[in-house]
Amino acid sequence: MCNDVSLTSILDCVTIDESEVIASINKLKSNLSAGPDGFPPVMYKRLKQSLCVPLTLLYNQFLFVGYVPSEWLTAHIVPVHKKV
């Protein structure tokens, strides 16, 4: 633990708005396979207008309480062999 580090600034008000959620969804590659949730990126892209409000509320609540589900902290990595 680092007790000698001084605190120079505090992030006390971080919020995410709906336009940021839509921009992030737009950056998803549509041709990728489904993630750990079982949903392909193309589904998020097609439903982005319906999903942006609940996702924005969810992300802001997680930021407010300072909690992220443990499932979101894990990754499923699958090596893919490429022919040379």
Secondary structure, 3 states (H helix, E strand, C coil): CCCCCCCCCCCCCCCCCHHHHHHHHHCCCCCCCCCCCCCCHHHHHHCHHHHHHHHHHHHHHHHHHCCCCHHHHCCCCCCCCCCC
